[in-house]
């Protein structure tokens, strides 16, 4: 029976054991025994070997989605007589192993900090295939990018023009740069994910672009590659992309009168399904609509279609990953602030906002299943919560689990491959989980889980006391 505490979008499940292919990795299945396996590896085996919480990546799914992004966006560009560079937006999830996959699959990669740049370089990708973003790049980060030979630095404010030019001049090299434009388009997404509206930190207004392009072109050590936009993240509709692209192409055409502009970077932000009720469009929907407006506007303005660039991140990494948790305490909470009292089952797990901050940041909704077994028990409305000292420490805000969920069950939360590990923290001194890649029946550790020793590795008093204790023991 449905519960009136459930939001309208949440359907009462006809089968609480089912795994909806729209949200689970393509190699997630439930065995006849009732237990979930990922790419042939049982969740109980993963939990036993690596502990919980645990991030699990279906490697072949990640690779397939990366290849699909490159193919779909490339084919759409080819259809209008040009080509597309596809950058993996590494802020979604980054490790040197991931860089290796991206490199092998022929994608480029974008980074937005010195640490992400270091990881990309350590992963072995050619620096020329790296793009550096960021609204406040330090001189050190700029210097490292220029010396490494990064293919493009995205200029986000006027002051960065002089900084990058001076750095490139000091190294006697020519640095390719893009100029990020704030088109003023309001994307249909959470306010914190809309990155092209006027009142926020990214980019420069269109009206200021001609003067800044002239300034870039005045420096012999800078090469102007073109404009860049990013209208937001987790977007389901194409209208914002279309309108922003129209404005950007008009600017592109205007600036062509003063010199060559080889590229146009149209960003990313393509949404994915986080729960079965979501209806994220296929990437081809975005690719076809965006490239169609590029071709239409270029023809109307009498200009050549430039090379295009795109930056999918969540689309590649998000659906390929899940998080495993162990159930701890369970409470049935009677909620009496409605017309009819109802019960919500609170299921506490051994992680929380330290391994997935998105529900706290954006009130993001996730989907959960009982992974260690199947059951004939009826569904119960649940809220899966973490172990942090915060009432906002919610992992899954609204969903159904079997009413017989119990301590030590394993739960799996879908679509945690993006912006979960990358936003993780040590809040309440919890250790960050391991990351495991599964493929063809084998599990491979790609990032080890932290230990309590790791928590104290930079604690100077702890380290000093440890040294003193060792000395005393020897004496």
ZAMARGU-4260 file (C-alpha; in steps of 0.2 Angstrom, whole numbers, plus 5000, padded with zeros to 4 digits):
<rodrens>
0) 5000/5000/5000 | 5007/5017/4995 | 5012/5030/5009 | 5006/5048/5008 | 5023/5053/5014
5) 5030/5048/4997 | 5032/5061/4983 | 5020/5060/4968 | 5035/5054/4957 | 5039/5039/4968
10) 5029/5024/4962 | 5024/5010/4973 | 5035/4995/4966 | 5026/4980/4959 | 5042/4970/4962
15) 5054/4977/4976 | 5068/4965/4970 | 5069/4972/4952 | 5084/4981/4945 | 5078/4995/4933
20) 5090/4995/4918 | 5088/5014/4917 | 5098/5017/4933 | 5108/5002/4936 | 5125/4998/4927
25) 5122/4987/4912 | 5131/4972/4920 | 5121/4973/4936 | 5110/4958/4938 | 5101/4948/4952
30) 5106/4930/4953 | 5093/4916/4956 | 5099/4916/4974 | 5093/4934/4976 | 5109/4942/4978
35) 5115/4956/4966 | 5131/4954/4956 | 5140/4967/4946 | 5150/4961/4931 | 5149/4944/4938
40) 5155/4948/4956 | 5143/4946/4970 | 5141/4961/4982 | 5144/4950/4997 | 5161/4946/4990
45) 5165/4964/4987 | 5160/4969/5004 | 5170/4955/5012 | 5186/4959/5002 | 5185/4978/5002
50) 5173/4983/5016 | 5159/4995/5016 | 5154/5008/5011 | 5162/5004/4994 | 5161/5013/4978
55) 5160/5000/4963 | 5162/5004/4945 | 5156/4993/4931 | 5172/4996/4920 | 5165/4990/4904
60) 5149/5001/4907 | 5161/5016/4910 | 5171/5012/4894 | 5155/5009/4884 | 5148/5026/4889
65) 5164/5035/4885 | 5165/5027/4868 | 5146/5031/4865 | 5149/5049/4870 | 5163/5051/4858
70) 5154/5042/4844 | 5137/5051/4846 | 5145/5068/4847 | 5157/5065/4834 | 5144/5058/4822
75) 5133/5073/4825 | 5147/5085/4821 | 5151/5075/4805 | 5133/5077/4800 | 5135/5096/4799
80) 5152/5095/4790 | 5164/5097/4805 | 5172/5087/4819 | 5171/5086/4838 | 5183/5085/4852
85) 5176/5076/4867 | 5183/5080/4884 | 5179/5069/4899 | 5175/5081/4913 | 5186/5074/4926
90) 5178/5083/4941 | 5164/5070/4940 | 5176/5056/4945 | 5195/5056/4943 | 5209/5044/4947
95) 5225/5039/4937 | 5216/5023/4932 | 5202/5033/4925 | 5214/5044/4915 | 5221/5028/4908
100) 5204/5022/4902 | 5200/5039/4894 | 5217/5039/4885 | 5214/5022/4878 | 5197/5026/4872
105) 5203/5042/4863 | 5195/5055/4873 | 5202/5071/4879 | 5201/5077/4897 | 5197/5093/4906
110) 5203/5098/4923 | 5199/5112/4935 | 5213/5112/4948 | 5231/5109/4950 | 5227/5093/4958
115) 5217/5087/4944 | 5230/5092/4932 | 5243/5082/4942 | 5232/5067/4941 | 5229/5069/4922
120) 5247/5070/4919 | 5251/5056/4931 | 5239/5045/4922 | 5249/5047/4906 | 5238/5056/4894
125) 5246/5068/4882 | 5246/5086/4889 | 5240/5093/4873 | 5224/5083/4876 | 5220/5092/4892
130) 5210/5107/4895 | 5212/5118/4911 | 5196/5126/4918 | 5194/5136/4934 | 5188/5153/4939
135) 5203/5157/4951 | 5218/5148/4943 | 5234/5151/4954 | 5250/5157/4946 | 5257/5140/4950
140) 5243/5131/4942 | 5245/5142/4926 | 5264/5139/4926 | 5262/5121/4928 | 5249/5120/4914
145) 5260/5130/4902 | 5276/5121/4905 | 5267/5104/4903 | 5260/5109/4886 | 5242/5109/4891
150) 5232/5111/4875 | 5220/5124/4881 | 5218/5135/4896 | 5200/5142/4898 | 5201/5161/4902
155) 5188/5165/4915 | 5191/5183/4919 | 5201/5198/4912 | 5215/5196/4924 | 5219/5179/4918
160) 5224/5185/4901 | 5239/5194/4908 | 5243/5180/4919 | 5243/5167/4906 | 5252/5178/4893
165) 5266/5182/4906 | 5268/5164/4910 | 5269/5159/4892 | 5281/5173/4888 | 5292/5168/4902
170) 5293/5151/4895 | 5294/5157/4877 | 5280/5147/4871 | 5263/5150/4863 | 5248/5145/4874
175) 5231/5140/4867 | 5217/5148/4876 | 5198/5149/4876 | 5187/5162/4883 | 5172/5157/4894
180) 5157/5166/4890 | 5142/5169/4902 | 5128/5169/4890 | 5115/5174/4903 | 5104/5158/4899
185) 5095/5151/4914 | 5097/5132/4913 | 5082/5121/4919 | 5092/5113/4934 | 5096/5116/4952
190) 5102/5134/4955 | 5119/5128/4961 | 5121/5118/4945 | 5116/5133/4933 | 5132/5140/4928
195) 5127/5153/4914 | 5115/5164/4923 | 5122/5182/4926 | 5123/5182/4945 | 5137/5169/4948
200) 5156/5167/4947 | 5159/5159/4930 | 5164/5167/4914 | 5162/5185/4907 | 5147/5193/4900
205) 5145/5193/4881 | 5146/5212/4880 | 5163/5211/4887 | 5170/5198/4875 | 5176/5209/4860
210) 5187/5219/4871 | 5194/5203/4879 | 5197/5194/4863 | 5206/5209/4856 | 5217/5209/4872
215) 5221/5190/4870 | 5225/5193/4851 | 5237/5207/4856 | 5248/5195/4865 | 5260/5185/4854
220) 5262/5171/4866 | 5243/5167/4866 | 5233/5159/4853 | 5214/5162/4853 | 5206/5145/4851
225) 5188/5151/4853 | 5174/5153/4865 | 5168/5141/4879 | 5151/5139/4887 | 5143/5128/4901
230) 5125/5132/4904 | 5124/5120/4919 | 5123/5102/4925 | 5111/5088/4925 | 5100/5095/4912
235) 5085/5086/4904 | 5079/5099/4891 | 5088/5106/4876 | 5081/5123/4875 | 5094/5131/4886
240) 5108/5123/4876 | 5100/5129/4860 | 5098/5147/4865 | 5115/5149/4873 | 5123/5141/4857
245) 5114/5154/4846 | 5121/5168/4857 | 5138/5161/4856 | 5138/5158/4837 | 5133/5176/4835
250) 5148/5181/4845 | 5159/5169/4836 | 5153/5176/4819 | 5157/5194/4825 | 5174/5190/4831
255) 5178/5181/4815 | 5180/5198/4806 | 5195/5201/4816 | 5204/5184/4814 | 5203/5165/4814
260) 5193/5156/4827 | 5196/5137/4825 | 5185/5130/4839 | 5168/5132/4848 | 5167/5123/4865
265) 5149/5120/4869 | 5152/5112/4886 | 5142/5097/4894 | 5129/5095/4908 | 5119/5081/4900
270) 5107/5074/4912 | 5106/5056/4918 | 5093/5045/4927 | 5096/5044/4945 | 5079/5035/4949
275) 5067/5025/4939 | 5055/5040/4938 | 5067/5051/4929 | 5066/5053/4910 | 5083/5059/4904
280) 5084/5060/4886 | 5097/5050/4876 | 5113/5059/4872 | 5109/5059/4854 | 5094/5070/4857
285) 5106/5084/4864 | 5119/5081/4851 | 5107/5082/4836 | 5098/5097/4843 | 5114/5107/4847
290) 5123/5103/4831 | 5107/5107/4821 | 5107/5124/4828 | 5125/5127/4825 | 5123/5122/4807
295) 5107/5133/4805 | 5115/5149/4813 | 5132/5147/4804 | 5122/5146/4787 | 5111/5161/4792
300) 5127/5171/4796 | 5137/5165/4781 | 5151/5158/4791 | 5160/5141/4791 | 5155/5128/4804
305) 5169/5128/4817 | 5176/5113/4825 | 5166/5109/4840 | 5171/5103/4858 | 5160/5095/4871
310) 5163/5090/4889 | 5152/5076/4896 | 5157/5069/4913 | 5142/5063/4923 | 5135/5055/4907
315) 5150/5044/4907 | 5154/5040/4925 | 5137/5042/4934 | 5127/5027/4929 | 5143/5016/4929
320) 5145/5017/4948 | 5136/5011/4963 | 5139/5012/4982 | 5137/4997/4993 | 5132/5000/5012
325) 5130/4989/5027 | 5113/4992/5036 | 5115/4996/5055 | 5100/5003/5065 | 5082/5004/5059
330) 5068/5014/5066 | 5050/5016/5061 | 5046/5034/5064 | 5027/5039/5065 | 5025/5056/5056
335) 5010/5065/5063 | 5011/5082/5054 | 4999/5077/5040 | 4980/5073/5039 | 4984/5055/5043
340) 4998/5048/5053 | 5010/5038/5043 | 5026/5028/5046 | 5043/5031/5037 | 5056/5018/5040
345) 5073/5026/5044 | 5087/5014/5038 | 5104/5019/5044 | 5120/5014/5035 | 5139/5014/5038
350) 5142/5029/5027 | 5133/5045/5023 | 5136/5063/5018 | 5155/5060/5019 | 5154/5048/5004
355) 5139/5056/4995 | 5137/5075/4998 | 5124/5078/4984 | 5108/5075/4994 | 5114/5088/5007
360) 5120/5100/4994 | 5106/5099/4981 | 5092/5088/4989 | 5097/5076/4976 | 5086/5060/4975
365) 5094/5043/4973 | 5088/5025/4971 | 5092/5010/4982 | 5089/4991/4982 | 5092/4977/4995
370) 5107/4969/4986 | 5112/4954/4997 | 5096/4945/4995 | 5078/4945/4988 | 5062/4944/4998
375) 5044/4942/4996 | 5041/4955/5010 | 5030/4970/5005 | 5038/4987/5001 | 5040/5000/5015
380) 5043/5018/5012 | 5061/5022/5018 | 5074/5035/5021 | 5091/5029/5020 | 5102/5039/5031
385) 5120/5040/5036 | 5129/5040/5053 | 5135/5058/5054 | 5129/5070/5067 | 5118/5080/5055
390) 5099/5078/5052 | 5103/5082/5034 | 5114/5067/5032 | 5103/5058/5020 | 5108/5045/5007
395) 5092/5041/4999 | 5078/5053/5003 | 5063/5044/4996 | 5062/5026/4991 | 5054/5009/4995
400) 5064/4994/5002 | 5057/4977/5008 | 5048/4979/5025 | 5059/4965/5032 | 5076/4975/5029
405) 5087/4971/5044 | 5104/4974/5051 | 5119/4968/5041 | 5109/4968/5025 | 5119/4975/5010
410) 5111/4990/5001 | 5116/4996/4984 | 5113/5014/4979 | 5113/5017/4960 | 5121/5031/4949
415) 5135/5036/4962 | 5149/5035/4949 | 5149/5054/4947 | 5152/5068/4961 | 5152/5056/4975
420) 5170/5050/4977 | 5175/5067/4971 | 5165/5076/4984 | 5169/5064/4998 | 5176/5070/5015
425) 5182/5065/5032 | 5168/5073/5041 | 5166/5066/5059 | 5183/5058/5055 | 5175/5044/5044
430) 5188/5036/5032 | 5184/5038/5014 | 5179/5022/5005 | 5189/5012/4993 | 5185/5012/4974
435) 5184/4995/4965 | 5182/4992/4946 | 5173/4976/4941 | 5175/4967/4925 | 5172/4950/4918
440) 5170/4942/4935 | 5185/4950/4943 | 5187/4965/4955 | 5202/4976/4955 | 5205/4989/4968
445) 5209/5006/4960 | 5209/5017/4975 | 5212/5009/4992 | 5200/5014/5006 | 5207/5025/5020
450) 5213/5019/5037 | 5213/5028/5053 | 5231/5030/5051 | 5228/5040/5036 | 5217/5052/5046
455) 5232/5056/5057 | 5245/5056/5043 | 5245/5075/5043 | 5242/5078/5062 | 5258/5084/5068
460) 5255/5082/5086 | 5250/5064/5083 | 5266/5061/5072 | 5277/5069/5085 | 5270/5059/5099
465) 5272/5043/5089 | 5290/5047/5086 | 5293/5051/5104 | 5284/5034/5109 | 5295/5025/5097
470) 5311/5033/5105 | 5305/5029/5123 | 5302/5011/5118 | 5319/5009/5111 | 5327/5017/5127
</rodrens>
